[in-house]
């Protein structure tokens, strides 16, 4: 499922579509959604998703999960194969 990165579309999401977007944003590790659950009020979920979009557009958050590598606009995110978790320690590599 694609991330919806258009705040104008968020209020139109209802029921399962809204829950799916919440799941995708959380899967992409949106930092402001840790306390938001699918059982919360629709307005609270929408506000959280809109805040996530603001964080993305401000460059303060970048989606970190392969499930969310494409937005609804078709924009692709540059996410490394290791999910950005490479700590520079290459000791596990063979010397060959």
Long-range contacts (C-beta under 8 A, 24 or more apart in sequence): 1-67, 2-68, 2-70, 2-71, 2-72, 3-28, 3-63, 3-68, 3-70, 3-71, 3-72, 4-49, 4-71, 4-72, 5-53, 5-56, 5-57, 5-71, 5-72, 5-73, 5-75, 6-53, 6-72, 6-73, 7-50, 7-53, 7-54, 9-72, 10-46, 10-49, 10-50, 10-53, 11-46, 13-46, 14-42, 18-42, 18-45, 18-46, 19-45, 21-49, 22-48, 22-49, 24-67, 24-68, 25-49, 25-52, 25-68, 27-65, 27-67, 27-68, 28-63, 28-64, 28-65, 28-67, 28-68, 29-61, 29-63, 29-64, 29-65, 30-55, 30-61, 30-63, 31-55, 31-61
